Each structure stands twice: as structure tokens, then as C-alpha cells.
Amino acid sequence: MKLSLRRELGEIERIVAARRSLFAASDLPDALIYPVDLATEELFVNMLRHNQQGQGPITLELEVVAGGVRVSLADHDAEPFDPASVPPVDISRPLNERQIGGLGLHLVRQLVGSVHYHYHNRCNTLSFMAREEPTDV
Amino acid sequence: MFEVHPDSNGLRLAGRLDAAAAPLAEPHFEALSGAAEVDLANLEYISSAGLGVLLKAHKRLSAGGAGLRLVQVSPHIVEILHFSGFDMLFEVVPASDPA
């Protein structure tokens, strides 16, 4: 399943609708719904925030594979942005030291493990696998 | 779809609190004062943008000696709060427990 997303937060609704269609047409376990929704939203929002000059659409692909779902997001005219370069959030800090924001990639790593990053010809592609058992962290 | 309903103790949230809904939720949280309860019984989903709204309000209210209490929290949301470390910052009452 492939979607072309406009660069706006309102597209999250279309992402969720696509995920619903994919799950309805397959025997994917419900346990994967939250990880797919959250990781896809967080990466999409990150692409919008890190490439505010971007003009073209962002391509989302959802694919059922053995044991789960493979999701990829491609921004076709972007500067390099590797999520692995973002330092981890220290969730043990007390309330007065916690920052508003910065949790998105932390949650992605918690829920789906690592995010694969590929940059070629100004195209920034992020992908992940959501499986019932996390593959790696 | 996201809904926020003010009630006598605080707020009741329903639906999906994602990055598109967070700006709609924020004014309701900014209007809270003192010790407030947020009922999450019908909240299906929250992402980091929604967590940011909770944290911002909790920091503001805690600075005044009060804070947010999260009640009727479903298992999925409990897990997200745990992964975020929010279970160490907020009082969290799971849905199965008496609020």
C-alpha cells in the first residue's frame, strides 16, 4: 500500500485510515496497531519539522511481510537527517528537568526497535519493521 | 477523532491525541488550575505530541504545588506512559483500579 502525503499534520488521519485498511485485509495481530501508528506518526512529524523548506509530498509505504509490517517514509527533497544522530532522552530526570518534547524517537525505539536510514539523491528514507517480538533495540 | 470535555475535577479525553490534535487539547490544559484529574478512559491513543501537552500542564501546576492525576488509564496508554518515564512523574491510576 502506497500513499502520497501532503506536508501537514492533518495527513495523520490518512495514515491511520491506510493502516486500518491494511490490518483489515490481513491477519496481522492487533498488538502491532499501536507500534505502527505511533512510529509512523513520529517519523512523519519529524520529517515535517526537520525539512520545513520541503515542497513535495512524502511517500508512505506499508507492506505486510513475514511476521509483521514493514513501513517506510520517503522525503524526496531533503537534507540528510538520521534519527540515530538524535541523542537519547533521559527519562529518569525529575519533573523540573524534563524537557517538553524529544520523546518521539525514544518511543519509536521502544516500540519497534531500530529505524533504518537511507539517504540518496536528496531522498531521505526512514523505515522500520513492526513485529510481535521486537527484533532489536 | 479527538474530544476533550471539561468536568468539575479536570478533563475527560476521548479518541486519538496525536500531533494534529495536540494544539486543540492545549488550551483546555492551560485553563486548568490546582490539582486536576484527567480521565483517560476513552483515550485510544497518545503520541509524543500529546504527552508534551500533559507534561507542560503538569510542570506548570506542580510549580504551584499541585499537578495532574491521570485516571482510568487503559493498558496501552499505561505502557506508553511507562516507556516515557511519565509513571515516575505523574500519579497514574490504571482503568482496572478504583479511581
Contacts between the chains, C-beta under 8 A, distances in Angstrom:
chain1	res1	chain2	res2	distance
A	9	B	18	7.9
A	9	B	19	5.1
A	9	B	20	4.1
A	10	B	20	5.6
A	12	B	18	5.2
A	12	B	19	6.3
A	12	B	20	5.0
A	13	B	20	7.0
A	16	B	16	7.3
A	34	B	45	7.0
A	34	B	76	5.5
A	34	B	80	7.8
A	37	B	45	6.4
A	37	B	47	8.0
A	38	B	45	7.7
A	38	B	47	5.6
A	38	B	80	7.6
A	41	B	18	5.7
A	41	B	19	6.3
A	41	B	47	5.1
A	42	B	47	6.3
A	42	B	48	6.1
A	45	B	19	4.8
A	45	B	47	8.0
A	45	B	49	7.1
A	91	B	83	7.8
A	91	B	84	6.2
A	91	B	85	2.9
A	91	B	88	7.8
A	92	B	85	6.3
A	92	B	88	7.2
A	93	B	85	7.8
A	94	B	89	7.9
A	95	B	58	7.0
A	95	B	59	6.2
A	95	B	62	5.9
A	95	B	89	5.0
A	96	B	59	7.3
A	98	B	55	6.3
A	98	B	59	7.4
A	98	B	85	7.8
A	98	B	89	6.7
A	100	B	52	4.9
A	100	B	55	5.6
A	100	B	56	5.1
A	100	B	59	7.6
A	101	B	48	7.3
A	101	B	52	5.4
A	102	B	48	7.9
A	103	B	48	4.1
A	103	B	51	5.7
A	103	B	52	7.3
A	103	B	84	5.5
A	104	B	47	7.2
A	104	B	48	3.8
A	104	B	49	7.9
A	106	B	48	7.9
A	106	B	83	7.5
A	106	B	84	7.4
A	107	B	47	7.5
A	107	B	48	5.9
A	107	B	80	6.9
A	107	B	83	5.9
A	107	B	84	6.7
A	110	B	83	4.3
A	111	B	83	7.4
